[in-house]
Structures are given as C-alpha cells and as structure tokens.
Amino acid sequence: MNPAMAMDALDTPPKLFRARCREWGGAPALRAKRRGLWSGVDWATYYAHARAVGLALGAVGLRRGDRVSVLADNRPEWLYVDVGAQCMGFVGNGIYPTSSPEQVAHILADSGSAVLVVENQEQLDKALAVRERCPALRHVVVIEREGLRGFADPAVSFFDDLLARGFELARTRSADFEAAIDASRPDDVAFLVYTSGTTGAPKGAMISAANVVTQIAQAPNYLHAGFGDRTLSFLPLCHIAERMASVFNPLALGLVVHFPENAGTVFNDLREVEPHVVFAPPRFWEKLHSGVELALRDAIAPARWVYAKARASAQSRYEAMLQQRGPVRPPTLSERLLEAAAFRNVRRFLGLSRVKTALTGAAPVPPDLVRWYLALGIELREAFGMTETCGFVTATPPGCIRLGWAGVPGPGIEIRLGAENELLVRGPNVFAGYWGQPDKTAEAIDADGWLHTGDCAEIAPTGELAIRDRLKDILITSGGKNVTPSQIENLLKFSPYITDAVAVGDGRRYITALVMLDHEQVARFARDRQVPYTDYASLVRAPEVVALVRDEIERANARLARVEQVKDFRIIDQLLTAEDEELTPTMKLKRKLVVRKYAALIDEMYPD
C-alpha cells in the first residue's frame, strides 16, 4: 500500500483510479454519515460502484465526450457519478446545490449536458422547471426517493435503479469499462468547473486529464499526510478545490474521505472525524476562531487568564519566524505545560486535535488569524490557486509561514509579473480553456502560454508569492492614493461579529465600508445585553449593535495607515445567503454588484 506508486504509465485520472483501487482493495476509501451513523466503503467497492454508474450511463446512450452534470450536496454518489463518467470518457460537471433554476438552466444549456443527476425532490423540481430550455438534456437521475412515491416521467429515473442496472451490466460488459479507461488520453477534457460568476455569467473551465495528473503528483509536496489519514468533504464538490481534495488527492495519498450528514452538522462532524487534513477558505477558520473567542468571554476569570497568558507566550515564540528574523524559539518547560493546559481542550473542541495539514486559500488571510492558530500549535499555511490552474499554483512549506505570503510554486509551475504587476502563470496545471468560448480563452492565455490571472501580486527574491488584490478592485481615491481593499476587509473580517465587508472609496475623498454581520454572534451579543429586536433588519439597526460595529472598525483602523482608515460604514440589513445575487455560491461578495445595489447607502457616507 504505497501512495508513492510510480505514475509514469498512469497518465490519466481513470488509469490512476483503477490502479489505486486494485492496489488498496479492502482499505477504507469513503465514509458517510446518515441518520447519525457512519458507514463506509473500501476502494474495491468504490471502483465497483463507479464502474456500475459508468456502464449504466453508457447504456442510456451517452458517447465519449458527452457531458454529465451533478446537482447534489457532497456524498459518495457524487463521486460514483463523477469518476464513473470520467472512466467512460464522459465529461463530468458539477452544479452548486444552492443554484437557482435560472443558474441551473444556464449551466446545463451552456455545457450541453446530456444527463443530470440530482439529489432529491427539491433539485428535481429545478431540473423539471428548466429542461425545456436545455435541448441536450435527455435524462435526469434522482438519488433520493423521498417525496416522490408514485412519481413517473419517462425521462426521469432513480439512482438505485441506475446502479442495479450497472451492476447487472458489469457481469457481462466489464471489459467495456476497462477498455474505456485504456482509451483515456492526457489531452481529454476530464471535467468542467464553472466559475463563480463574480464578473458575469459563469464560464465552464475545461480541466484536462493532464492538468489533474499534474496536480495529483503535486499533492505530496504540500499535504503532510499518510495512508489512511482522514479528511472531511464539506466545501462544494463542484468547486475546484474540493474536487481535487475529495476526488483526486486521495489517489495520491490514500486519504479516507468523510462526508458530513448535512451542511448544518459540519462543525459537529469535524469533532467526530478529527481529520488529519483540512483545507478551507479563511471564512471557515475565522468561524472556528470566533466560536472560541466568544465562548471564552463567558468563561470563568482564571480560565481566561490562563488562556491569555498561554496565547501571549506562544505568539511571542513564533513572531521571529513570522517576521523572517529567525527560527521558532523552543518553549520552556513552564511554557509547554501552560500551553498544553490552555490549548489541548481547545483543539479537541474544534476537531483539530489530530490535524497534520491545515491549509487555507481562495481569499486573503488575516495575519492575526495565522498567529492565533500558531499559538494553538497548528500551522495554518496559505496556498494560492484558481479554477484555471486546476486549483494549485503555490503553497507554504511546513515551518515556513510568512505573513501575507502564499508560498512557492510547485515543480514545473512558472510564475512572473506582467503589466501592472499582474500575476502570470505557466505550466502543466494551466487549464485547457473555456468551454465553447475561444475568444475568452484567448484573453486568458496568451500566445506564449501564460495565464493572465487578473491578480495584482508580488514575488519575493526567494520565489514566494503574495497576492495583493484583484487588479480591478484596487481603489484610487480622489487624492490619487492607491488603496488595497483586501487588507482593510481582512482586518474587519477578523472581528467575530463581521462576516464580510466591502471597502469603498474609488474616486472618493476617503474610505468607507459596507459590512455584513454574523447573525449568530450578533444575536448572541444582543441577547446577552437584552437588546430588543424583532428581525435581522431591526437587529442591525439597534444602537448597541451599531456601536459594537463602530468599535470593531476602530480596532481595525488602529492597524491601518491614515489613508486606509474607514471613516464611515453602513450595515447591510439583509441576511444574505448563497441564493442571493450579492453572493457567489462560494459566499464571496460580488463587489461591483454590491456597490451598485447599495449605491444609496454609499452616497449617504459621502455628503457634499
């Protein structure tokens, strides 16, 4: 069971998947929680299910190159469909479960998907509402039967029937599956990943088999993990980061992927699984931090004193490393005992007591968040990647954290700066282009093969990369000062009460901010202080809450240059979710849309 198996002849994901399943056979591969209980499948069973789904899809009439989409939360069936389709030469595709019918229609029509696999009745309703606008869609498969007793439609079937049909076909036609795997080539389009649509309609990024194999080979360079180590799959599988983490990185390392019961149980399931590898955007790590900090405010005074003293001690030891002034100072015996007493239960409470690799990316990381996790004994390392690079460009090596920097490129990946310090990337990880949009592909990848990322960056003499902001988001005040909004927003979001923020000030005299609050934490603040409110809008308008946010902004201002300081703010009085137009499915605020939609609020902050 050697995860370092030579990959010379395994030049496509289907070939590697088959080899791993044969090698690891009875070892655990996937586990899922249903009705409070965990159940699992081994690698041999994983392969058998993927083969059954692949053969059954072929029997529906699909041909090599046809597209198969999945509209479901993370679960083993998602992987059976995705991997089984790729093994047969079909092109996989995922759709965010929170997508509206309009968004589902766009992706199905744009991709020309022939089959759509949906999770339940709710997702089926979306598909049925838009299928007339998706001429290529021939068949819909439903995973869960609940609420669909007696439902009949000639173009709709159920996953258990599809699976049974596939197992029956495997009795006589398993050679067809093997032949399809043998026919896979590095230049095949393995799957599509639709961009989150921050700058327009989502585009389908074509991820090639060669892209995926390149990234699988990179995984051991930045993931410190071993065979049988655990990971928890909770980010959307249609996002490139989770697709690599849950579907393909396990082929490099032999990780056991765990699927939580639902989105609301993630933090409880994190404590149960105690994963060895965790990748998540800063928002996730901030949520864990906020939970601890707010809980400590209710703790007894001696506990708060021990925690504060231990945190200060640990952070002082790591500061030299963070500032590139020298190695981490070893703890004294008293420091070791103090930090163990303060942090052991905190790590266990968070579900991070066994973590070996803690990675974050997809957005800038507040430096104080990195300091806090280091104090707990957890290296929260930054990485940088994007859909168009198959999820990975750089990562911070263990023991080499540098605040504000996202590490060094993997082997074979080149980075350099173009005009206006735009980051350019070249290498075998760069995607094959946008589906059906050669003009957009030509805009993204130049004649020399450099991908133009749109990110303003800095590259250190040592090769480390720092992402400063999106080029289009840099603010230029009326006084001609260039301001990087992400730095301001990161400091604001480090507050346990602020979920997100948009700094405003392009062409204006000074910087202001639109703020989105953490409903749970602010509601708790209001209850503890007996602040009356009836709904979210009235909560955020309460004078005590406005004062709370003002105090949090002043704390951030104390760490900003004068020109960067937030002079005024407004709280968005809607409780936004991924289904709202202001947010992408990955919960990023769409800056331009927010500025346009809340223009009246912004104008209030700039009186004549």
C-alpha positions as CSV (number, residue, x, y, z in Angstrom):
1,M,0.0,0.0,0.0
2,N,2.5,2.6,-1.2
3,P,1.0,6.0,-2.0
4,A,4.2,6.9,-3.8
5,M,3.5,4.4,-6.7
6,A,5.3,5.4,-9.9
7,M,2.9,7.3,-12.1
8,D,4.8,7.1,-15.4
9,A,2.2,4.9,-17.1
10,L,-0.7,6.3,-15.2
11,D,-1.1,9.4,-17.4
12,T,-4.9,9.9,-16.8
13,P,-7.1,10.0,-13.7
14,P,-9.1,6.9,-14.8
15,K,-5.9,4.8,-15.1
16,L,-4.7,6.0,-11.7
17,F,-8.1,5.4,-10.1
18,R,-8.1,1.8,-11.4
19,A,-4.6,1.2,-10.2
20,R,-5.2,2.5,-6.8
21,C,-8.4,0.6,-6.3
22,R,-6.7,-2.6,-7.3
23,E,-3.7,-1.9,-5.0
24,W,-5.7,-0.8,-2.0
25,G,-8.7,-3.0,-2.4
26,G,-10.1,-3.7,1.1
27,A,-8.7,-0.5,2.7
28,P,-11.3,2.2,3.6
29,A,-11.9,4.9,0.9
30,L,-15.1,6.8,1.7
31,R,-17.3,7.2,4.8
32,A,-20.7,9.0,5.0
33,K,-22.9,9.9,7.9
34,R,-26.6,9.2,7.6
35,R,-29.2,9.4,10.4
36,G,-26.3,9.9,12.9
37,L,-24.4,6.8,11.9
38,W,-21.2,6.5,9.8
39,S,-20.9,3.8,7.1
40,G,-18.1,3.3,4.7
41,V,-16.9,1.6,1.5
42,D,-13.5,0.3,0.6
43,W,-11.5,1.0,-2.5
44,A,-12.7,-2.1,-4.3
45,T,-16.4,-1.2,-3.6
46,Y,-15.7,2.4,-4.7
47,Y,-14.4,1.0,-8.0
48,A,-17.4,-1.3,-8.4
49,H,-19.9,1.5,-7.9
50,A,-18.1,3.8,-10.3
51,R,-18.0,1.1,-12.9
52,A,-21.7,0.3,-12.4
53,V,-22.6,4.0,-12.8
54,G,-20.3,4.4,-15.8
55,L,-21.7,1.4,-17.6
56,A,-25.3,2.4,-16.9
57,L,-24.7,5.9,-18.2
58,G,-23.3,4.3,-21.4
59,A,-26.5,2.2,-21.7
60,V,-28.6,5.3,-21.5
61,G,-26.9,6.3,-24.8
62,L,-24.0,8.5,-23.9
63,R,-21.0,8.6,-26.1
64,R,-17.4,9.6,-25.4
65,G,-17.2,13.4,-24.8
66,D,-20.8,13.8,-23.7
67,R,-21.4,15.8,-20.5
68,V,-22.8,14.5,-17.2
69,S,-23.8,17.0,-14.5
70,V,-24.4,16.5,-10.8
71,L,-26.7,18.8,-8.7
72,A,-26.3,17.5,-5.1
73,D,-24.6,18.0,-1.8
74,N,-21.3,16.2,-1.0
75,R,-22.0,12.4,-0.8
76,P,-20.4,9.2,-2.1
77,E,-22.9,9.1,-5.0
78,W,-21.4,12.4,-6.3
79,L,-18.1,10.6,-6.6
80,Y,-19.5,7.5,-8.2
81,V,-21.1,9.6,-10.9
82,D,-18.1,11.9,-11.5
83,V,-15.4,9.2,-11.5
84,G,-17.6,6.6,-13.3
85,A,-18.4,9.2,-16.0
86,Q,-14.7,10.1,-16.5
87,C,-13.7,6.5,-16.7
88,M,-16.1,6.0,-19.6
89,G,-14.8,9.1,-21.4
90,F,-17.7,11.3,-20.5
91,V,-17.0,14.9,-19.2
92,G,-18.1,15.5,-15.6
93,N,-19.6,18.7,-14.3
94,G,-20.9,19.9,-11.0
95,I,-23.6,22.5,-10.2
96,Y,-23.8,24.2,-6.9
97,P,-26.8,22.8,-4.8
98,T,-27.8,26.4,-3.9
99,S,-28.1,27.4,-7.6
100,S,-31.4,28.9,-8.7
101,P,-33.4,27.4,-11.6
102,E,-32.0,30.2,-13.8
103,Q,-28.4,29.3,-12.9
104,V,-29.1,25.6,-13.4
105,A,-30.6,26.3,-16.8
106,H,-27.5,28.4,-17.9
107,I,-25.0,25.7,-16.9
108,L,-27.0,22.8,-18.4
109,A,-27.5,24.6,-21.7
110,D,-24.0,26.0,-21.9
111,S,-22.4,22.7,-21.2
112,G,-24.8,20.8,-23.3
113,S,-25.2,18.2,-20.5
114,A,-27.0,15.0,-21.7
115,V,-27.6,13.6,-18.2
116,L,-28.2,15.4,-14.9
117,V,-28.0,13.6,-11.6
118,V,-29.9,15.4,-8.8
119,E,-30.1,14.7,-5.1
120,N,-33.7,15.0,-4.2
121,Q,-37.2,16.3,-5.0
122,E,-36.1,19.9,-4.4
123,Q,-33.3,19.7,-7.0
124,L,-35.5,17.6,-9.4
125,D,-38.1,20.5,-9.3
126,K,-35.4,22.9,-10.6
127,A,-34.5,20.5,-13.4
128,L,-38.0,19.9,-14.5
129,A,-38.7,23.7,-14.5
130,V,-35.9,24.4,-16.9
131,R,-35.5,21.2,-19.0
132,E,-37.4,22.7,-22.0
133,R,-34.6,25.3,-22.2
134,C,-31.9,22.6,-22.2
135,P,-32.2,20.8,-25.6
136,A,-29.2,18.4,-25.0
137,L,-30.7,17.1,-21.7
138,R,-32.0,13.6,-22.3
139,H,-32.2,12.1,-18.8
140,V,-32.5,13.0,-15.1
141,V,-31.5,10.7,-12.3
142,V,-32.7,11.2,-8.7
143,I,-30.6,9.9,-5.8
144,E,-33.3,10.1,-3.0
145,R,-36.8,8.8,-3.5
146,E,-38.4,10.7,-0.5
147,G,-41.4,12.6,-1.5
148,L,-41.5,11.1,-5.0
149,R,-43.6,8.0,-4.3
150,G,-45.8,7.4,-7.4
151,F,-43.8,9.9,-9.5
152,A,-43.4,8.9,-13.1
153,D,-41.7,10.5,-16.0
154,P,-40.1,8.7,-19.0
155,A,-37.1,11.0,-18.8
156,V,-36.5,10.5,-15.1
157,S,-35.2,7.5,-13.2
158,F,-33.8,6.8,-9.7
159,F,-30.2,6.3,-8.8
160,D,-30.7,2.9,-7.1
161,D,-32.2,1.5,-10.3
162,L,-29.4,3.0,-12.4
163,L,-26.9,1.4,-10.0
164,A,-28.7,-2.0,-10.2
165,R,-28.6,-1.8,-14.0
166,G,-24.9,-1.1,-13.9
167,F,-24.1,-4.0,-11.6
168,E,-26.1,-6.3,-14.0
169,L,-24.2,-4.9,-17.0
170,A,-20.9,-5.4,-15.2
171,R,-21.5,-9.2,-15.2
172,T,-21.0,-9.3,-19.0
173,R,-19.6,-5.9,-20.1
174,S,-17.0,-5.0,-17.5
175,A,-14.4,-5.3,-20.3
176,D,-16.1,-2.2,-21.9
177,F,-15.3,-0.2,-18.8
178,E,-11.7,-1.4,-18.8
179,A,-11.4,-0.6,-22.5
180,A,-12.8,2.9,-21.9
181,I,-10.2,3.5,-19.2
182,D,-7.4,2.3,-21.5
183,A,-8.6,4.7,-24.2
184,S,-8.3,7.7,-22.0
185,R,-5.6,10.2,-23.0
186,P,-3.8,13.1,-21.3
187,D,-5.5,15.7,-23.6
188,D,-9.0,14.5,-22.8
189,V,-11.3,17.1,-21.0
190,A,-11.7,15.3,-17.7
191,F,-14.4,17.7,-16.3
192,L,-15.8,21.2,-16.4
193,V,-15.7,23.7,-13.5
194,Y,-18.0,26.7,-13.8
195,T,-16.5,29.9,-12.5
196,S,-18.4,31.5,-9.7
197,G,-19.6,34.4,-11.8
198,T,-18.2,37.4,-9.9
199,T,-17.7,39.3,-13.2
200,G,-20.5,38.0,-15.4
201,A,-22.2,34.7,-16.4
202,P,-20.3,31.6,-15.2
203,K,-17.9,30.1,-17.8
204,G,-17.0,26.5,-18.0
205,A,-13.3,25.9,-17.4
206,M,-12.1,22.8,-19.2
207,I,-9.8,20.8,-16.9
208,S,-7.8,18.2,-18.8
209,A,-6.7,14.8,-17.7
210,A,-3.1,16.1,-17.8
211,N,-4.0,19.0,-15.5
212,V,-5.4,16.6,-12.9
213,V,-2.5,14.2,-13.0
214,T,-0.1,17.1,-12.6
215,Q,-1.9,18.2,-9.5
216,I,-2.2,14.7,-8.1
217,A,1.6,14.4,-8.4
218,Q,2.0,17.8,-6.6
219,A,-0.2,16.8,-3.6
220,P,2.6,15.1,-1.5
221,N,4.6,18.3,-1.8
222,Y,2.2,20.4,0.2
223,L,0.0,17.9,2.1
224,H,1.6,16.3,5.1
225,A,-0.5,13.2,5.4
226,G,-0.2,9.4,5.2
227,F,-2.1,6.4,4.0
228,G,-5.5,6.1,5.9
229,D,-5.4,9.6,7.2
230,R,-8.8,11.3,7.4
231,T,-10.3,14.3,5.6
232,L,-13.8,15.8,5.7
233,S,-15.5,16.8,2.5
234,F,-17.7,19.9,3.2
235,L,-16.9,22.5,0.6
236,P,-19.0,22.3,-2.6
237,L,-17.7,19.4,-4.8
238,C,-18.3,21.5,-7.9
239,H,-15.6,23.9,-6.7
240,I,-12.1,23.1,-8.0
241,A,-10.5,23.0,-4.5
242,E,-12.9,20.4,-3.1
243,R,-12.9,18.4,-6.3
244,M,-9.2,18.0,-6.0
245,A,-9.3,17.4,-2.2
246,S,-12.1,14.8,-2.2
247,V,-11.8,13.1,-5.6
248,F,-8.1,13.2,-6.7
249,N,-5.7,14.0,-3.8
250,P,-6.8,10.7,-2.1
251,L,-5.4,8.9,-5.2
252,A,-2.0,10.4,-4.3
253,L,-2.1,9.8,-0.5
254,G,-4.7,7.2,0.3
255,L,-6.8,9.6,2.3
256,V,-10.2,8.4,3.7
257,V,-12.8,10.9,2.7
258,H,-15.7,11.6,5.1
259,F,-19.0,13.2,4.1
260,P,-20.9,15.1,6.8
261,E,-24.6,14.4,7.3
262,N,-25.6,17.9,6.0
263,A,-24.2,21.5,5.9
264,G,-25.6,22.2,9.4
265,T,-23.7,19.4,11.0
266,V,-20.2,20.2,9.7
267,F,-18.7,21.5,12.9
268,N,-20.0,18.6,15.0
269,D,-18.8,16.1,12.3
270,L,-15.4,17.8,12.4
271,R,-15.1,17.0,16.1
272,E,-16.2,13.4,15.4
273,V,-13.9,12.7,12.5
274,E,-10.9,14.7,13.8
275,P,-9.4,14.9,10.3
276,H,-5.7,14.9,9.6
277,V,-6.0,17.2,6.6
278,V,-8.3,20.3,6.4
279,F,-8.5,22.8,3.6
280,A,-10.9,25.6,3.8
281,P,-11.2,29.3,3.0
282,P,-10.5,31.9,5.6
283,R,-14.2,32.3,6.5
284,F,-14.2,28.7,7.9
285,W,-11.1,29.3,10.0
286,E,-12.5,32.6,11.2
287,K,-15.7,30.9,12.2
288,L,-13.8,28.4,14.4
289,H,-11.8,31.2,15.9
290,S,-14.8,33.4,16.7
291,G,-16.5,30.5,18.4
292,V,-13.6,30.0,20.8
293,E,-13.1,33.8,21.5
294,L,-16.8,34.3,22.2
295,A,-17.0,31.2,24.4
296,L,-14.1,32.5,26.4
297,R,-15.9,35.7,27.2
298,D,-18.3,33.6,29.2
299,A,-15.6,31.5,30.9
300,I,-14.5,32.0,34.5
301,A,-11.8,34.5,35.1
302,P,-9.0,32.0,35.9
303,A,-9.6,30.2,32.6
304,R,-9.5,33.4,30.7
305,W,-6.2,34.4,32.4
306,V,-4.6,31.0,31.6
307,Y,-5.7,31.2,28.0
308,A,-4.5,34.8,27.6
309,K,-1.1,34.1,29.2
310,A,-0.6,31.0,27.1
311,R,-1.6,32.7,23.9
312,A,0.8,35.6,24.5
313,S,3.6,33.2,25.4
314,A,3.1,31.1,22.2
315,Q,2.7,34.0,19.9
316,S,5.9,35.6,21.2
317,R,7.8,32.4,20.4
318,Y,6.5,32.3,16.8
319,E,6.9,36.0,16.0
320,A,10.5,35.8,14.9
321,M,9.6,33.2,12.3
322,L,6.7,35.2,11.1
323,Q,8.8,38.3,10.6
324,Q,11.6,36.3,9.0
325,R,14.0,37.1,11.8
326,G,14.9,33.6,12.9
327,P,13.6,30.1,13.9
328,V,10.9,29.4,16.4
329,R,12.2,29.6,20.0
330,P,11.6,26.3,21.8
331,P,9.2,26.5,24.7
332,T,10.5,26.3,28.3
333,L,9.0,23.6,30.5
334,S,6.7,26.0,32.2
335,E,5.5,27.4,28.8
336,R,4.9,23.9,27.5
337,L,2.8,23.0,30.5
338,L,0.9,26.3,30.3
339,E,0.1,26.0,26.6
340,A,-0.9,22.3,26.9
341,A,-3.3,23.2,29.7
342,A,-4.8,26.1,27.7
343,F,-4.9,24.7,24.2
344,R,-5.4,20.9,24.4
345,N,-9.1,21.1,25.0
346,V,-9.5,24.0,22.5
347,R,-8.0,21.8,19.7
348,R,-10.2,19.0,20.7
349,F,-13.3,21.2,20.9
350,L,-12.5,22.4,17.3
351,G,-12.0,18.9,16.0
352,L,-8.3,19.8,15.2
353,S,-6.5,17.7,17.7
354,R,-5.1,15.3,15.1
355,V,-4.6,17.8,12.2
356,K,-1.3,17.4,10.3
357,T,-2.1,19.8,7.4
358,A,-4.2,22.9,7.8
359,L,-4.4,24.9,4.6
360,T,-6.3,28.0,3.6
361,G,-6.8,29.9,0.3
362,A,-9.4,31.4,-2.1
363,A,-9.2,34.7,-0.2
364,P,-6.6,36.8,1.7
365,V,-6.0,35.6,5.3
366,P,-5.9,38.0,8.2
367,P,-2.4,37.8,9.8
368,D,-3.8,37.6,13.3
369,L,-5.8,34.5,12.3
370,V,-2.5,32.8,11.4
371,R,-1.0,33.9,14.7
372,W,-3.9,32.5,16.7
373,Y,-3.7,29.1,15.1
374,L,0.1,29.0,15.6
375,A,-0.5,29.7,19.3
376,L,-2.7,26.6,19.3
377,G,0.1,24.6,17.8
378,I,-1.5,24.5,14.3
379,E,0.3,25.8,11.3
380,L,-2.4,27.4,9.1
381,R,-0.5,27.6,5.8
382,E,-1.6,29.6,2.9
383,A,-1.9,28.4,-0.7
384,F,-2.9,30.0,-3.9
385,G,-4.7,28.6,-6.9
386,M,-7.7,29.2,-9.1
387,T,-10.1,27.3,-11.2
388,E,-8.0,28.0,-14.3
389,T,-4.9,26.4,-12.7
390,C,-6.7,23.2,-11.6
391,G,-6.7,24.6,-8.0
392,F,-3.0,24.9,-7.2
393,V,-0.1,27.2,-8.0
394,T,1.8,27.8,-4.7
395,A,1.7,26.6,-1.2
396,T,3.6,27.5,2.0
397,P,6.0,24.7,3.0
398,P,5.8,23.4,6.6
399,G,7.7,25.6,9.0
400,C,8.0,28.4,6.6
401,I,5.0,30.6,7.3
402,R,5.4,34.2,6.3
403,L,2.5,36.5,6.9
404,G,0.8,37.7,3.8
405,W,2.6,35.3,1.5
406,A,1.2,32.2,-0.1
407,G,4.3,30.1,-0.5
408,V,6.3,28.9,-3.5
409,P,5.3,27.3,-6.8
410,G,5.2,23.6,-7.2
411,P,7.7,21.8,-9.5
412,G,7.1,22.7,-13.2
413,I,5.0,25.7,-12.5
414,E,6.3,29.1,-13.5
415,I,5.1,32.5,-12.2
416,R,6.1,36.0,-13.2
417,L,4.7,39.5,-13.1
418,G,3.2,41.2,-16.1
419,A,2.0,44.7,-16.7
420,E,0.7,46.4,-13.5
421,N,2.2,43.6,-11.5
422,E,-0.4,41.1,-12.8
423,L,0.4,37.6,-11.8
424,L,1.1,35.3,-14.8
425,V,1.2,31.5,-14.5
426,R,2.5,28.9,-16.9
427,G,2.8,25.2,-16.6
428,P,1.0,21.8,-17.0
429,N,-1.6,22.9,-14.4
430,V,-3.0,25.7,-16.7
431,F,-6.4,24.7,-17.9
432,A,-7.4,23.9,-21.5
433,G,-9.6,26.9,-22.0
434,Y,-13.3,27.9,-21.5
435,W,-15.9,25.6,-22.9
436,G,-17.3,26.9,-26.2
437,Q,-15.6,30.4,-25.7
438,P,-12.4,30.5,-27.7
439,D,-12.4,34.3,-27.5
440,K,-12.4,34.3,-23.7
441,T,-9.7,31.6,-23.7
442,A,-7.5,33.8,-25.9
443,E,-8.0,36.7,-23.4
444,A,-6.9,34.4,-20.6
445,I,-4.0,32.6,-22.1
446,D,-1.5,34.5,-24.3
447,A,0.4,33.1,-27.3
448,D,3.3,32.1,-25.0
449,G,1.1,30.0,-22.8
450,W,1.0,32.4,-19.9
451,L,-2.3,32.6,-18.0
452,H,-3.3,36.1,-17.1
453,T,-4.8,35.8,-13.6
454,G,-6.1,39.3,-13.1
455,D,-4.4,39.3,-9.6
456,C,-2.0,42.1,-8.5
457,A,0.9,40.2,-7.0
458,E,4.4,40.4,-5.6
459,I,7.2,37.8,-5.9
460,A,10.0,37.8,-3.4
461,P,13.6,37.1,-4.4
462,T,13.2,33.8,-2.7
463,G,10.4,32.9,-5.1
464,E,7.5,33.3,-2.6
465,L,4.2,34.7,-3.9
466,A,1.9,37.3,-2.4
467,I,-1.4,38.2,-3.8
468,R,-2.2,41.8,-3.1
469,D,-5.6,42.1,-4.7
470,R,-7.6,41.8,-7.9
471,L,-6.4,44.4,-10.3
472,K,-9.9,45.6,-11.0
473,D,-10.5,46.1,-7.2
474,I,-7.7,48.5,-6.4
475,L,-9.2,51.8,-5.1
476,I,-7.8,55.1,-6.2
477,T,-9.0,57.9,-4.0
478,S,-9.7,61.4,-5.4
479,G,-6.4,62.4,-3.9
480,G,-4.6,59.9,-6.1
481,K,-3.8,57.4,-3.4
482,N,-3.8,53.7,-4.3
483,V,-5.5,51.6,-1.6
484,T,-5.7,47.8,-1.5
485,P,-9.2,47.0,-0.2
486,S,-8.5,43.4,0.7
487,Q,-6.1,44.5,3.5
488,I,-8.9,46.6,5.0
489,E,-11.5,44.0,4.6
490,N,-9.3,41.3,6.2
491,L,-8.9,43.3,9.3
492,L,-12.6,43.9,9.6
493,K,-13.5,40.2,9.0
494,F,-11.2,39.2,11.8
495,S,-13.9,40.5,14.1
496,P,-16.1,37.7,15.4
497,Y,-19.1,39.9,14.6
498,I,-18.3,40.8,10.9
499,T,-18.7,38.1,8.3
500,D,-17.7,40.2,5.3
501,A,-17.1,43.7,4.2
502,V,-16.6,45.8,1.1
503,A,-14.3,48.7,1.3
504,V,-15.4,51.7,-0.9
505,G,-13.6,54.8,-2.0
506,D,-12.7,54.7,-5.7
507,G,-12.7,58.3,-6.8
508,R,-13.8,59.4,-3.3
509,R,-12.2,61.6,-0.7
510,Y,-11.9,58.8,1.9
511,I,-12.6,55.1,2.5
512,T,-15.9,53.8,3.8
513,A,-17.2,50.2,4.2
514,L,-20.4,48.2,3.7
515,V,-20.5,45.5,6.4
516,M,-22.2,42.1,6.6
517,L,-22.7,40.8,10.1
518,D,-22.5,37.3,11.6
519,H,-26.1,36.8,12.6
520,E,-25.5,34.1,15.2
521,Q,-22.8,36.1,17.0
522,V,-24.5,39.4,16.9
523,A,-27.8,37.9,18.0
524,R,-26.0,36.4,21.0
525,F,-24.5,39.8,21.8
526,A,-28.0,41.3,21.7
527,R,-29.5,38.6,23.9
528,D,-26.7,38.9,26.5
529,R,-27.3,42.6,26.7
530,Q,-31.1,42.4,26.5
531,V,-31.2,44.5,23.3
532,P,-34.7,44.3,21.9
533,Y,-35.2,43.4,18.2
534,T,-37.8,41.7,16.0
535,D,-35.9,40.6,12.9
536,Y,-32.5,40.8,11.4
537,A,-33.1,44.3,10.0
538,S,-34.1,45.6,13.3
539,L,-31.2,43.8,15.0
540,V,-28.6,45.5,12.8
541,R,-30.2,48.9,13.3
542,A,-30.1,48.7,17.1
543,P,-27.9,51.5,18.5
544,E,-26.0,48.9,20.6
545,V,-25.1,46.9,17.5
546,V,-24.1,49.9,15.5
547,A,-21.8,50.9,18.4
548,L,-20.4,47.4,18.5
549,V,-19.5,47.5,14.8
550,R,-18.1,51.0,15.2
551,D,-15.8,49.7,18.0
552,E,-14.7,46.8,15.8
553,I,-13.9,49.2,12.9
554,E,-11.9,51.4,15.2
555,R,-9.8,48.4,16.3
556,A,-9.1,47.7,12.6
557,N,-8.3,51.4,11.9
558,A,-5.6,51.4,14.6
559,R,-3.6,49.0,12.4
560,L,-4.1,50.9,9.1
561,A,-2.4,53.8,7.5
562,R,-4.3,57.1,7.7
563,V,-5.3,57.0,4.0
564,E,-6.6,53.4,4.5
565,Q,-8.7,54.0,7.6
566,V,-12.5,53.5,7.4
567,K,-14.2,56.9,8.0
568,D,-17.8,55.7,8.0
569,F,-19.8,52.5,7.5
570,R,-23.2,51.1,6.8
571,I,-24.5,47.6,7.8
572,I,-26.3,45.6,5.1
573,D,-29.6,44.9,6.7
574,Q,-30.4,41.7,4.7
575,L,-29.3,38.3,5.9
576,L,-27.5,37.2,2.7
577,T,-27.2,33.6,1.7
578,A,-25.6,31.9,-1.4
579,E,-29.0,32.1,-3.1
580,D,-28.9,35.9,-3.0
581,E,-27.5,37.7,-6.0
582,E,-24.9,39.6,-3.9
583,L,-23.0,36.4,-3.1
584,T,-21.4,33.8,-5.3
585,P,-22.0,30.1,-4.5
586,T,-18.7,30.2,-2.6
587,M,-20.1,33.0,-0.4
588,K,-17.9,35.8,-1.9
589,L,-19.5,39.2,-2.1
590,K,-19.8,40.4,-5.7
591,R,-18.1,43.7,-5.2
592,K,-19.4,45.6,-8.3
593,L,-23.0,44.3,-7.8
594,V,-22.9,45.2,-4.1
595,V,-21.6,48.7,-4.8
596,R,-24.2,49.2,-7.5
597,K,-27.1,47.8,-5.4
598,Y,-26.3,49.7,-2.3
599,A,-25.3,52.9,-4.0
600,A,-27.8,54.9,-1.9
601,L,-26.2,53.7,1.3
602,I,-22.8,54.6,0.0
603,D,-23.8,58.1,-1.1
604,E,-25.1,58.7,2.5
605,M,-21.4,58.3,3.6
606,Y,-20.2,61.0,1.3
607,P,-22.2,64.1,2.0
608,D,-21.4,67.2,-0.1
